[in-house]
């Protein structure tokens, strides 16, 4: 299997675990934050590995935005652990920032 297939599989599994953690939290499961944090950790690890040094200002700015989004995802896991309902807002901001980065990042040729 190629590296991109493995990377995509890990990212997909991590996203599914994060969504399952959120759904479990809404159903009142007290350990749902663990499932969410495992999924978020996989996505964060892949994001950190995908950062590339570049001289293009636009790409650097988008990578900084993605870094802020990553920090918000980590903070969402912490707020979920503390059972503070603000985690929904921080996770939503993280998702919007990810969407903006995904739409604006130039494609690798």
ChimeraX commands (.cxc) that place a marker at each C-alpha (Angstrom):
marker #1 position 0.00,0.00,0.00 radius 0.5
marker #1 position 1.19,3.48,-0.77 radius 0.5
marker #1 position 1.84,6.14,1.82 radius 0.5
marker #1 position -1.10,8.27,0.68 radius 0.5
marker #1 position -3.55,5.36,1.04 radius 0.5
marker #1 position -2.36,4.73,4.60 radius 0.5
marker #1 position -2.48,8.45,5.42 radius 0.5
marker #1 position -5.99,8.82,4.01 radius 0.5
marker #1 position -7.16,5.72,5.89 radius 0.5
marker #1 position -5.79,7.03,9.19 radius 0.5
marker #1 position -7.35,10.45,8.60 radius 0.5
marker #1 position -10.72,8.86,7.77 radius 0.5
marker #1 position -10.62,6.60,10.84 radius 0.5
marker #1 position -9.63,9.54,13.04 radius 0.5
marker #1 position -12.50,11.64,11.70 radius 0.5
marker #1 position -14.98,8.83,12.30 radius 0.5
marker #1 position -13.73,8.41,15.88 radius 0.5
marker #1 position -14.06,12.16,16.51 radius 0.5
marker #1 position -17.65,12.15,15.23 radius 0.5
marker #1 position -18.49,9.06,17.30 radius 0.5
marker #1 position -17.05,10.81,20.37 radius 0.5
marker #1 position -19.25,13.85,19.78 radius 0.5
marker #1 position -22.36,11.71,19.30 radius 0.5
marker #1 position -21.59,9.70,22.45 radius 0.5
marker #1 position -21.16,12.93,24.39 radius 0.5
marker #1 position -24.64,14.06,23.36 radius 0.5
marker #1 position -26.05,10.73,24.57 radius 0.5
marker #1 position -24.52,11.33,27.99 radius 0.5
marker #1 position -21.59,8.92,27.86 radius 0.5
marker #1 position -19.06,10.10,30.43 radius 0.5
marker #1 position -16.07,8.69,28.53 radius 0.5
marker #1 position -16.98,10.13,25.14 radius 0.5
marker #1 position -14.21,12.71,25.35 radius 0.5
marker #1 position -11.67,9.87,25.23 radius 0.5
marker #1 position -13.02,8.64,21.88 radius 0.5
marker #1 position -13.08,12.22,20.59 radius 0.5
marker #1 position -9.53,12.90,21.77 radius 0.5
marker #1 position -8.20,9.70,20.14 radius 0.5
marker #1 position -9.76,10.74,16.84 radius 0.5
marker #1 position -8.56,14.32,17.22 radius 0.5
marker #1 position -5.03,13.11,18.07 radius 0.5
marker #1 position -4.89,11.14,14.82 radius 0.5
marker #1 position -6.00,14.13,12.79 radius 0.5
marker #1 position -3.61,16.45,14.61 radius 0.5
marker #1 position -0.67,14.08,14.09 radius 0.5
marker #1 position -1.36,13.93,10.37 radius 0.5
marker #1 position -1.67,17.71,10.19 radius 0.5
marker #1 position 1.65,18.20,11.93 radius 0.5
marker #1 position 3.31,15.73,9.56 radius 0.5
marker #1 position 1.81,17.52,6.54 radius 0.5
marker #1 position 3.25,20.96,7.36 radius 0.5
marker #1 position 5.85,21.90,4.77 radius 0.5
marker #1 position 8.34,24.73,4.81 radius 0.5
marker #1 position 7.67,27.08,1.93 radius 0.5
marker #1 position 8.50,30.62,0.88 radius 0.5
marker #1 position 4.98,31.22,-0.44 radius 0.5
marker #1 position 3.35,33.72,1.91 radius 0.5
marker #1 position -0.16,32.53,1.11 radius 0.5
marker #1 position 0.62,28.91,1.96 radius 0.5
marker #1 position 2.37,29.93,5.19 radius 0.5
marker #1 position -0.65,32.04,6.20 radius 0.5
marker #1 position -3.00,29.13,5.49 radius 0.5
marker #1 position -0.78,26.75,7.47 radius 0.5
marker #1 position -0.86,29.18,10.40 radius 0.5
marker #1 position -4.65,29.23,10.15 radius 0.5
marker #1 position -4.66,25.43,10.16 radius 0.5
marker #1 position -2.40,25.47,13.23 radius 0.5
marker #1 position -4.92,27.71,15.05 radius 0.5
marker #1 position -7.66,25.30,14.01 radius 0.5
marker #1 position -5.63,22.43,15.43 radius 0.5
marker #1 position -5.21,24.25,18.75 radius 0.5
marker #1 position -8.96,24.87,18.86 radius 0.5
marker #1 position -9.60,21.16,18.31 radius 0.5
marker #1 position -7.29,20.33,21.22 radius 0.5
marker #1 position -9.03,22.91,23.36 radius 0.5
marker #1 position -12.40,21.41,22.41 radius 0.5
marker #1 position -11.25,18.05,23.76 radius 0.5
marker #1 position -10.16,19.69,27.01 radius 0.5
marker #1 position -13.49,21.53,27.36 radius 0.5
marker #1 position -15.34,18.30,26.64 radius 0.5
marker #1 position -13.35,16.65,29.45 radius 0.5
marker #1 position -14.25,19.52,31.81 radius 0.5
marker #1 position -17.90,19.16,30.69 radius 0.5
marker #1 position -18.08,22.77,29.61 radius 0.5
marker #1 position -20.54,23.25,26.77 radius 0.5
marker #1 position -18.36,25.88,25.08 radius 0.5
marker #1 position -16.51,23.00,23.35 radius 0.5
marker #1 position -19.22,23.03,20.69 radius 0.5
marker #1 position -18.34,26.60,19.75 radius 0.5
marker #1 position -14.59,25.98,19.62 radius 0.5
marker #1 position -15.07,22.83,17.54 radius 0.5
marker #1 position -17.36,24.71,15.15 radius 0.5
marker #1 position -14.80,27.49,14.72 radius 0.5
marker #1 position -12.14,24.84,14.11 radius 0.5
marker #1 position -14.29,23.21,11.43 radius 0.5
marker #1 position -14.95,26.53,9.67 radius 0.5
marker #1 position -11.24,27.36,9.68 radius 0.5
marker #1 position -10.48,23.91,8.25 radius 0.5
marker #1 position -13.04,24.47,5.52 radius 0.5
marker #1 position -11.49,27.82,4.60 radius 0.5
marker #1 position -8.00,26.29,4.49 radius 0.5
marker #1 position -9.20,23.35,2.41 radius 0.5
marker #1 position -10.83,25.64,-0.16 radius 0.5
marker #1 position -7.96,28.15,-0.35 radius 0.5
marker #1 position -4.89,25.85,-0.19 radius 0.5
marker #1 position -3.29,25.40,-3.61 radius 0.5
marker #1 position -3.25,21.86,-4.96 radius 0.5
marker #1 position 0.07,20.03,-5.09 radius 0.5
marker #1 position 1.03,19.11,-8.62 radius 0.5
marker link #1:1,2 radius 0.2
marker link #1:2,3 radius 0.2
marker link #1:3,4 radius 0.2
marker link #1:4,5 radius 0.2
marker link #1:5,6 radius 0.2
marker link #1:6,7 radius 0.2
marker link #1:7,8 radius 0.2
marker link #1:8,9 radius 0.2
marker link #1:9,10 radius 0.2
marker link #1:10,11 radius 0.2
marker link #1:11,12 radius 0.2
marker link #1:12,13 radius 0.2
marker link #1:13,14 radius 0.2
marker link #1:14,15 radius 0.2
marker link #1:15,16 radius 0.2
marker link #1:16,17 radius 0.2
marker link #1:17,18 radius 0.2
marker link #1:18,19 radius 0.2
marker link #1:19,20 radius 0.2
marker link #1:20,21 radius 0.2
marker link #1:21,22 radius 0.2
marker link #1:22,23 radius 0.2
marker link #1:23,24 radius 0.2
marker link #1:24,25 radius 0.2
marker link #1:25,26 radius 0.2
marker link #1:26,27 radius 0.2
marker link #1:27,28 radius 0.2
marker link #1:28,29 radius 0.2
marker link #1:29,30 radius 0.2
marker link #1:30,31 radius 0.2
marker link #1:31,32 radius 0.2
marker link #1:32,33 radius 0.2
marker link #1:33,34 radius 0.2
marker link #1:34,35 radius 0.2
marker link #1:35,36 radius 0.2
marker link #1:36,37 radius 0.2
marker link #1:37,38 radius 0.2
marker link #1:38,39 radius 0.2
marker link #1:39,40 radius 0.2
marker link #1:40,41 radius 0.2
marker link #1:41,42 radius 0.2
marker link #1:42,43 radius 0.2
marker link #1:43,44 radius 0.2
marker link #1:44,45 radius 0.2
marker link #1:45,46 radius 0.2
marker link #1:46,47 radius 0.2
marker link #1:47,48 radius 0.2
marker link #1:48,49 radius 0.2
marker link #1:49,50 radius 0.2
marker link #1:50,51 radius 0.2
marker link #1:51,52 radius 0.2
marker link #1:52,53 radius 0.2
marker link #1:53,54 radius 0.2
marker link #1:54,55 radius 0.2
marker link #1:55,56 radius 0.2
marker link #1:56,57 radius 0.2
marker link #1:57,58 radius 0.2
marker link #1:58,59 radius 0.2
marker link #1:59,60 radius 0.2
marker link #1:60,61 radius 0.2
marker link #1:61,62 radius 0.2
marker link #1:62,63 radius 0.2
marker link #1:63,64 radius 0.2
marker link #1:64,65 radius 0.2
marker link #1:65,66 radius 0.2
marker link #1:66,67 radius 0.2
marker link #1:67,68 radius 0.2
marker link #1:68,69 radius 0.2
marker link #1:69,70 radius 0.2
marker link #1:70,71 radius 0.2
marker link #1:71,72 radius 0.2
marker link #1:72,73 radius 0.2
marker link #1:73,74 radius 0.2
marker link #1:74,75 radius 0.2
marker link #1:75,76 radius 0.2
marker link #1:76,77 radius 0.2
marker link #1:77,78 radius 0.2
marker link #1:78,79 radius 0.2
marker link #1:79,80 radius 0.2
marker link #1:80,81 radius 0.2
marker link #1:81,82 radius 0.2
marker link #1:82,83 radius 0.2
marker link #1:83,84 radius 0.2
marker link #1:84,85 radius 0.2
marker link #1:85,86 radius 0.2
marker link #1:86,87 radius 0.2
marker link #1:87,88 radius 0.2
marker link #1:88,89 radius 0.2
marker link #1:89,90 radius 0.2
marker link #1:90,91 radius 0.2
marker link #1:91,92 radius 0.2
marker link #1:92,93 radius 0.2
marker link #1:93,94 radius 0.2
marker link #1:94,95 radius 0.2
marker link #1:95,96 radius 0.2
marker link #1:96,97 radius 0.2
marker link #1:97,98 radius 0.2
marker link #1:98,99 radius 0.2
marker link #1:99,100 radius 0.2
marker link #1:100,101 radius 0.2
marker link #1:101,102 radius 0.2
marker link #1:102,103 radius 0.2
marker link #1:103,104 radius 0.2
marker link #1:104,105 radius 0.2
marker link #1:105,106 radius 0.2
marker link #1:106,107 radius 0.2
marker link #1:107,108 radius 0.2
marker link #1:108,109 radius 0.2
view
